Amino acid sequence: FGAMLEAGGLADSFRRQHPDATGVFSYYSQRFGAAIREANKGLRLDYVLVTEGLLKPDATPRLVDSFVLSDADTPQIADHLPVGGLFVL
């Protein structure tokens, strides 16, 4: 995946903003019930991809933050959690 992003001139905004983050997932399989979510065993399948230019501190527009909302932030109605990015225009 990383090679594909690099070839396309794109970056994973969440990983660039939060390089040390662990245990952050955007997908939890429903095949195994609530236990999988409670144990925080998921995958990161959803991304906000950005060009390298949006990551420069003096760029306009630029990426300010990237996030994956937690179960506490959203109702548990789907197997995917919302992801997003905050940009300054």
N, C-alpha and C positions, 0 to 999 in steps of 0.2 A: 504493500500500500504506500509506504514511504517513497519508494522509487517512482511510483506512478504520480504521486503528488509533485515530486521534484521535477519530473519530466514535463508536467503541465504548468509549472511555475506557481504551484499552490502550496499552502501550508495549512495544517490542522490548527485552527485558532485556539482551541482549548489547550492543547498540549504546549503551544508557544506561550500562552498567558500563564499557565499553571504547570510548569515542567515537572514539579515534584508531587503532583496530585496522584493519589492512589485510591483504589476502591470507588472510583467514580464511573458509573455505568449508565447507559441510556436505554438498555434493553434487558428485560428479565423474561425468561421463558415461562409461559403460562402452563406448559405441560407438566411442570412439577409443583404447581400450586404456590401458595403464599410462602412456603418455607424457603424457597429459593430467593425470594425478595428479602425476607427477614434475615437470611444469612448473607445478604449482599453478594450473591454470586450471579453476576451478569456479564454483559458484553457492552462495549462502546461501539454501537453500530451507526450512530447518528452524529453528523459533523457539521460545523460551520467552517467552510473552506474559504480562505482569503488569499489574495495575491500578496507577495512579499512587500509590495509598496504600501499596503495598508497597515503593516506592522511597524513602519518607521515612526519614531516618536514625534517627528515634526511634520508628518504627512497630513494632508487634508484632502479627502476624508481619511480617518485612521481608526483602527480597532482599539477600543479602550478596555473591553473585557469580553470574555467568552464564558458561557456557563451551561451547566446541565442542571435543570431544576430537580429537586429531590422529591421523594414521596410526600414529605411534609409540606411542600409548596403546591402540590397538585393532587387532585383526586386520583386514586388508583383505578382508573377505568380502562387502561390499555396496557399493553406489554412494553411500550416505549414511553420514555420520559421526554418532555420538551427540552430542546437545546436552543441556544440563541447567542447572539452577539450584540454588543453595545458599541455603536460607532459615533464618532464626532464628525459632523459634516462641515 
